[in-house]
Amino acid sequence: MSDTPPDHLAINPTSPFHDAAALERGVGIRFNDVERDNVEEYSVSEGWIRVQAGKARDRRGNPMTIKIKGTVVAYFLDQKPDA
C-alpha cells in the first residue's frame, strides 16, 4: 500500500469509495487546520468532507450527512501529517 491515503474515501461499505484496507490502517483528517474524528466521507481534490447531522436518519436508517467545503488534508495515523 502507498504512503498516501486515497483522494476520496467513505466509511460506508456500500459506497464505491469505500476502501477497507485504508480504513484498517487508520486515516486521519485535518479540515481547515482542525483535527476531525467524525468524518463520514472526504475528498481532498474537491475540498469537502461529509459529517453526520445530529441524530437524524434517512428512511433506510443511514445517518443524515452534510457536506462542508474547505481545506482537507488526509494522512495515515501511523505517519506524521504534513503541516
Secondary structure, DSSP 8 states (H G I E B T S, - for coil): --SS--SEEES-TTSTTB-HHHHHH-EEEEETTEEES-EEEEETTTTEEEEEEEEEE-TTS-EEEEEEES-EEEEETTS----
